């Protein structure tokens, strides 16, 4: 089996340091950790960041020779042969970094979410990676969480009947956290957004907070609601169907499935049954590990990843239209 060589541009939290927080001990929450967990398939060989402290920590914690830790990512790309690359810089720099990286013979790129700041850049990233035959995975990591994957399977199996609506709750910041919510909602119900109506709840020139309504295909209604508190890890989704409800709370720490059954209190009506078990076991393998494994598989088999660039483009398009709606008295905008 070929062993791929990987590098990371941007060595902050999601790239490297989340793994060393005491609250996350024993889990893998980073690109670096995932590459090193899959050491039989990939070697993490280089990293780049403008911040000297981040570079030093990366070299020390990941046992990388300091000669392969660069302040200039262009030098890293030019001097170190790579097969796989993680782009973990802030979103405004995704576009220029990916364009530079595609000058070199990479096989796969992971870009942190959201893919870009606007649809023009997002579409060009998708098109350029396709032209260069480089596999592109955008890190919407909830697509790799066991709990969300199991809920998706329940929905696809018809366990809640026809989907009527999906309601998502998030903290704030439509790009940073809202994009996660939009991507996860579409993933769970397996439908595409058709239109959006939104209003602003927090003004922020870099990343405002919005609330609103989404019209999905097959007449499914969606709602996104912030609590306007960035410090909260608030990410809940409720899926309502003709035959039941699935409630995902506290970032999938709690998942409840209730079927509609004949009421024993009201003749001729149905009510939600007591809690049904969703999981008999819970998977411990990191969603970051699963994402990197997905990229390797797509490279090996010439297939598409679970979290594709085209899906990520759709999320940016939805955000753009939501921002337009918020600027135009919540007018409905079609995608």
C-alpha positions in Angstrom: 0.0 0.0 0.0 1.3 3.5 -0.9 2.0 5.7 2.0 1.0 9.3 1.3 2.9 12.4 2.5 0.8 15.1 4.1 1.3 18.7 5.1 -0.8 21.4 6.9 -1.0 25.1 6.3 -2.2 27.0 9.3 -1.3 25.4 12.6 -3.9 26.6 15.0 -6.6 24.9 17.0 -8.3 22.7 14.4 -5.0 21.9 12.7 -3.1 20.9 15.8 -3.8 22.3 19.3 -7.3 21.1 20.1 -5.9 17.7 20.9 -3.9 19.1 23.8 -6.9 20.7 25.6 -7.6 18.7 28.8 -11.4 18.6 28.0 -10.6 16.8 24.7 -8.1 14.3 26.2 -8.2 10.9 24.7 -9.9 12.1 21.5 -8.6 13.3 18.1 -9.9 16.7 17.2 -7.4 17.9 14.7 -6.0 17.3 11.2 -2.5 16.6 12.6 -3.9 14.0 15.0 -5.9 12.3 12.3 -2.9 12.0 10.0 -0.8 10.6 12.7 -3.5 8.1 13.8 -3.4 6.8 10.2 0.4 6.4 10.2 0.2 3.2 8.3 -1.3 5.1 5.3 0.1 8.6 5.6 3.1 10.4 7.0 2.7 13.9 8.4 5.9 15.6 7.2 5.5 19.4 7.2 3.6 22.4 8.4 3.4 26.2 7.8 2.2 29.1 9.9 3.2 32.7 10.3 3.1 32.3 14.1 6.5 31.1 15.5 4.8 29.7 18.7 2.4 27.6 16.7 5.2 26.3 14.5 7.3 25.4 17.6 4.4 23.6 19.3 3.6 21.7 16.1 7.2 20.5 15.7 7.5 19.5 19.3 4.1 17.8 19.7 4.1 16.1 16.4 7.8 15.2 16.3 8.4 17.1 13.0 11.9 18.2 12.2 12.0 22.0 12.5 13.5 22.3 9.0 10.0 21.2 7.8 8.1 23.8 9.7 7.8 27.0 7.6 6.7 30.5 8.2 6.0 30.9 4.4 3.6 28.2 3.1 4.7 28.9 -0.5 8.2 27.7 0.5 6.8 24.6 2.1 4.8 23.8 -1.1 7.9 24.4 -3.2 10.4 22.5 -1.1 8.5 19.6 0.3 6.8 17.0 -2.0 3.3 16.3 -0.7 0.4 14.1 -1.7 -2.2 15.4 0.7 -2.7 18.9 2.1 -4.9 20.4 4.9 -5.7 24.1 4.5 -6.5 25.4 8.0 -6.0 29.1 7.6 -8.8 31.6 8.2 -11.5 31.5 5.6 -10.5 34.8 3.8 -7.2 33.0 2.8 -8.6 29.7 1.6 -8.9 30.8 -2.0 -5.3 32.1 -2.4 -3.8 29.1 -0.6 -5.6 26.5 -2.6 -4.7 28.3 -5.9 -1.0 28.3 -4.9 -1.2 24.6 -3.8 -2.6 23.5 -7.1 0.6 24.5 -8.8 2.1 21.3 -7.3 1.2 17.7 -8.0 -1.1 17.0 -5.0 -3.6 14.2 -4.9 -6.0 15.5 -2.3 -6.8 18.7 -0.3 -8.9 19.1 2.8 -10.1 22.7 3.3 -11.7 23.8 6.6 -15.2 25.1 6.4 -16.6 27.2 5.0 -14.9 26.7 1.7 -14.6 30.4 0.8 -16.1 33.8 1.6 -18.2 34.0 -1.5 -19.7 31.8 -4.3 -17.2 33.1 -6.9 -14.2 31.9 -4.9 -16.0 28.7 -3.8 -16.9 27.8 -7.4 -13.4 28.4 -8.6 -11.9 26.3 -5.9 -14.2 23.4 -6.9 -13.5 23.9 -10.7 -9.7 24.2 -10.3 -9.4 21.1 -8.2 -11.5 19.2 -10.7 -9.3 20.5 -13.6 -6.2 19.4 -11.8 -7.8 16.1 -10.9 -7.2 16.8 -7.2 -9.7 15.4 -4.7 -11.3 18.1 -2.6 -12.9 17.5 0.8 -14.3 20.3 2.9 -14.2 19.7 6.6 -17.8 19.7 7.7 -16.9 17.2 10.3 -20.5 16.4 11.5 -20.9 14.4 8.3 -18.5 11.9 9.8 -20.0 11.8 13.3 -21.5 8.4 14.0 -24.6 9.9 15.6 -25.4 12.1 12.7 -24.8 9.3 10.2 -27.1 7.0 12.2 -29.9 9.7 12.2 -29.5 10.1 8.5 -30.0 6.4 8.0 -33.1 6.4 10.2 -34.6 9.2 8.1 -33.6 7.5 4.8 -35.2 4.3 6.1 -38.5 6.2 6.6 -38.5 5.8 10.4 -40.1 9.2 10.9 -42.2 9.1 7.7 -42.2 12.0 5.2 -40.1 14.9 6.5 -42.2 18.0 7.2 -39.7 20.3 8.7 -36.2 20.6 10.2 -35.3 23.2 12.8 -31.7 24.1 13.6 -30.3 26.0 16.5 -26.9 27.5 16.7 -24.9 30.1 18.7 -24.0 32.9 16.3 -21.9 33.8 13.2 -23.5 32.7 9.9 -20.3 31.7 8.2 -18.4 30.1 11.1 -21.2 28.2 12.8 -24.2 28.8 10.6 -22.5 27.1 7.6 -22.0 24.0 9.8 -25.7 24.0 10.6 -26.8 24.4 7.0 -24.5 21.6 5.8 -25.7 19.3 8.6 -29.4 19.9 8.0 -29.1 19.2 4.3 -27.0 16.1 5.1 -29.6 14.7 7.5 -32.7 15.2 5.4 -30.9 14.6 2.1 -32.6 17.5 0.4 -31.3 20.7 -1.2 -32.3 24.3 -0.2 -34.4 26.1 -2.8 -35.0 29.5 -1.2 -34.2 31.4 2.0 -35.7 34.3 4.0 -33.6 35.8 6.8 -33.2 38.7 9.2 -30.1 39.8 11.2 -29.9 39.4 14.9 -26.3 40.5 15.5 -24.5 43.0 13.2 -20.9 42.1 12.5 -19.0 43.2 9.4 -16.9 40.1 9.4 -19.5 37.4 10.4 -23.1 38.6 11.2 -25.7 36.4 12.9 -29.0 35.6 11.1 -32.2 33.8 11.8 -34.7 32.7 9.1 -36.5 30.2 7.0 -35.3 27.8 4.3 -37.5 26.1 1.7 -36.1 22.7 0.8 -37.0 20.5 -2.1 -40.1 18.2 -1.6 -41.9 21.1 0.3 -39.8 20.6 3.4 -39.6 23.7 5.6 -36.4 24.6 7.5 -35.8 27.1 10.2 -32.5 28.4 11.7 -32.4 30.1 15.0 -29.4 31.5 16.9 -29.2 32.1 20.7 -26.7 35.0 20.0 -24.2 33.7 22.5 -20.9 32.8 20.9 -19.5 31.3 24.1 -22.1 28.6 24.1 -21.6 25.2 22.4 -25.2 25.3 21.2 -25.9 23.1 18.2 -29.3 21.4 18.2 -31.5 20.0 15.3 -35.0 18.7 15.4 -36.5 16.7 12.5 -40.2 16.5 12.3 -41.9 13.8 10.1 -45.4 12.5 9.5 -44.7 9.5 11.7 -42.2 10.7 14.3 -39.6 13.2 15.6 -35.9 13.0 16.0 -34.3 15.4 18.4 -30.5 16.0 18.3 -29.3 18.0 21.3 -26.0 19.3 22.7 -23.9 18.5 19.7 -25.4 15.0 19.5 -24.6 14.1 23.1 -28.3 13.3 23.3 -30.3 11.9 20.4 -34.0 11.1 20.9 -36.3 9.3 18.5 -40.0 9.3 19.1 -42.5 7.5 16.9 -46.1 8.5 16.4 -48.5 5.9 17.9 -52.2 5.7 18.6 -53.0 7.8 21.7 -54.2 6.0 24.8 -55.6 9.3 26.0 -57.4 10.8 23.0 -59.5 8.6 20.8 -58.7 8.8 17.1 -55.5 10.7 17.6 -51.8 9.9 17.7 -49.1 11.0 20.1 -45.4 10.7 20.3 -44.3 7.4 21.9 -41.8 7.2 24.8 -38.2 7.5 23.8 -36.9 4.9 21.3 -33.3 3.8 21.5 -31.3 5.3 18.6 -27.9 3.7 19.4 -27.1 0.4 20.9 -23.4 1.3 20.8 -21.5 4.5 20.1 -18.5 4.7 17.9 -15.3 6.1 19.4 -13.3 6.6 16.2 -12.7 10.3 15.6 -14.7 12.1 12.9 -11.4 13.8 11.9 -9.8 10.4 11.4 -12.9 9.3 9.4 -12.6 12.4 7.2 -8.9 11.9 6.4 -9.7 8.2 5.7 -12.4 9.3 3.4 -10.0 11.5 1.5 -7.5 8.7 1.2 -10.2 6.4 -0.1 -11.4 8.9 -2.7 -7.8 9.3 -3.9 -7.3 5.5 -4.1 -10.7 4.8 -5.8 -11.3 8.0 -7.8 -14.6 8.6 -6.1 -16.2 11.6 -4.3 -15.9 12.3 -0.6 -18.8 12.4 1.8 -18.2 16.1 2.3 -17.6 17.4 -1.2 -16.6 20.8 -2.6 -19.9 21.1 -4.4 -21.9 20.6 -1.2 -19.7 23.2 0.4 -20.4 25.6 -2.5 -24.1 25.2 -1.9 -23.7 26.3 1.8 -21.9 29.5 0.7 -24.6 30.2 -1.9 -27.3 29.7 0.8 -25.4 32.1 3.1 -25.0 34.7 0.3 -28.7 34.6 -0.4 -29.6 34.8 3.4 -27.4 37.9 3.7 -29.2 39.4 0.7 -32.5 38.6 2.2 -31.5 40.2 5.6 -30.5 43.4 3.7 -33.8 43.5 1.9 -36.4 43.3 4.6 -36.4 39.4 4.7 -37.4 39.1 1.1 -37.4 35.5 -0.2 -34.4 34.8 -2.4 -34.1 31.7 -4.6 -30.9 29.8 -4.9 
